[in-house]
Amino acid sequence: MADQKHTDSIKARNKRVLLSCVVVVGGMIGLSYASVPLYELFCQVTGFGGTPQVGKDAGVEVSEKTIKVRFNADVNSGLPWQFKPEQREITVRLGEDNLAHYVAENMSVKPITGQAVYNVTPLKAGQYFSKIACFCFDEQTLQPGERVDMPVSFYVDPAIADDINTQDVKTITLSYTFFKSEASVEANDGNEDQGG
């Protein structure tokens, strides 16, 4: 009788351990699926990893202090576009609305949709770099041979000069990389005729 109680006790304990393991594994799987959106949200809110802020307008007092902003453009090898900034760098006053232009051209013989991802370096400056309007907020579709101007409106928050961690920052680089969007990949089955 005592052996039966002991066996039942061990079975109950094993069931609790098994249930706990299933809950932990299920929780880990759920967190792994939620980690990308949560990380993106965290980066957007804090500027972590060089993620610029998205602002409505400068809404801050313009400072006499200036900072240099450099522009970089890259294209993923799977996207037959040319993409470059119209200006390599500009000097801006802190808090002032600025407008920079990039140019993209579809070098293929088919319409292609692309999406730009972006970041700011040094990474610690990301929380002070705010984009008001940007081509990177939406997918861009270019017809064969089409060349378009892609503006970005931005400002650098004057608080960057007061932050002890960013007082050494004299230059910020805004970098974009264009990738072929999933819609283009599905529509073309990944087979894209290269032009020119």
HELIX and SHEET records of a PDB file:
HELIX    1   1 ALA A    2  THR A   46  1                                  45    
HELIX    2   2 PHE A   48  GLY A   50  5                                   3    
HELIX    3   3 LEU A  123  TYR A  128  5                                   6    
HELIX    4   4 PHE A  135  PHE A  137  5                                   3    
HELIX    5   5 PRO A  158  ALA A  161  5                                   4    
HELIX    6   6 GLU A  182  ASN A  188  1                                   7    
SHEET    1   A 5 GLN A  53  VAL A  54  0                                        
SHEET    2   A 5 PHE A 129  CYS A 134  1                                        
SHEET    3   A 5 ARG A 147  VAL A 156 -1                                        
SHEET    4   A 5 ASN A  98  ASN A 106 -1                                        
SHEET    5   A 5 TRP A  81  PRO A  85 -1                                        
SHEET    1   B 5 GLU A  89  ARG A  93  0                                        
SHEET    2   B 5 THR A  66  VAL A  75 -1                                        
SHEET    3   B 5 THR A 171  LYS A 180  1                                        
SHEET    4   B 5 ILE A 112  THR A 121 -1                                        
SHEET    5   B 5 GLN A 140  LEU A 142 -1                                        
END                                                                             
